[in-house]
Amino acid sequence: MAERFTGYLFREHLKKFFGNRDRLYSYLASASALDLAPFRDEFTGPVIDTNKWTVGNGGGAGAVSPAIIVGSAGGQVRLTTGTAGDGTASSTLSGGRHFTGDTNAIIVARIELVADVAGVKVEVGFRDNILTAATGEVVNVKATPSFTATDGVCWCYDTDDSGRGWEGLGVANTTAAITDTGFNAVPVADTFEYLMIELIDGAAYFSRFNASGQRTYMGGAGTRRPMALAVTATVLLAPYVYVEARTATSQNVDVDMVAVWAARSTTP
C-alpha cells in the first residue's frame, strides 16, 4: 500500500514525496502543519476582532472603516469608501506585519465589489505597513505603475487604468516588478471571487478562483511563471484589503474570508 502523506504534519515529510525542487511546501501543507503559522478570519463575530486587524479610512465625507455586516450568512465585513474621491475616500483592513517572502507567506481573500465596479480601486495582498489613512495602499498609480509602499505585492483593480481588469503588481525596495497582466478580467458586481498570492522568497505567484472555488487563473498566463522581484524577501509584511473611490460615488467591498499562512522558519 502506498504511504499516505496527508497525515503528516510537518513540511519536512513532503520532501520525501516531492523532493527538494522548490519551496512550495507551505502551500502543499496548507494551514494544518505544525511548522506553519496560520492566520484566518471568517468575520463571524459581532464586531471585527481588533486583536487581528487594524481598521481605518481616508477621513473624507462618508468614509467608513471596515465593519461586520450584521446578520450576514457565514460572516462578512464591509469596506465603505465615502464620496470624497481618491485617497480620502478609502477604507482599509490590515493585519499585523508578521509574514515574509522567505517563509513562503500565502494570502487568500474572498471578496466582492458591491453593486458597481466603476470608479473604484481595490487592492488585496501584502504590504510593509499597517497605515489605514489615505496612504494605506500599495499602488499609487496602476497604469505606470507607481507605488506608495516601499515593499508590497497585490492583486489590483483600478478603473483609472482604463480597460484593464485585475492585475498583479509588486514593488521591492521601491523598484517596481513587471506587472502580471495574464488574468486582466474585470470583476463582476455582487459576485464573490477568491484572490491568492503565494510568495517564494522575493517572487510571487498569482491565482484567481471563482465563487465556487474553481481556479480560473494561475499566474504568468497560466504557466505558473512567478513575478520575479515582487518584494524584498526578508521584509515583514502585513495582509491587507484596501478600497478607494475614484469618483464622488461611494463604493463598497465585502470581504467574506481572509486566510494567511507561512512557514515558521526559512528552512523546511
Buried (B, 14 or more C-beta within 10 A) or exposed (E): EEEEEEEBEBBEBBEEEEEEEEBBBBBEBEBEBEBBBEBEBBBEEEEBEEEBBBBBBBBBEBBBBBBBBEEBEEBBBBBBBBBBBBBBBBBBBBBBBBBBBBBBBBBBBBBBBBEEBEBBBBBBBBBBBBBBBBBBBBBBEBEEBEBBBBBBBBBBBBBBBEEBBBBBBBBBEEEBBEBBBBBBBBBEEEEBBBBBBBBBBBBBBBBBBBEEEEEEBBBBEEEEBBBEBBBBBEBBBBBBBBBBBBBBBBBBBBBBBBBBBBBEEBEB
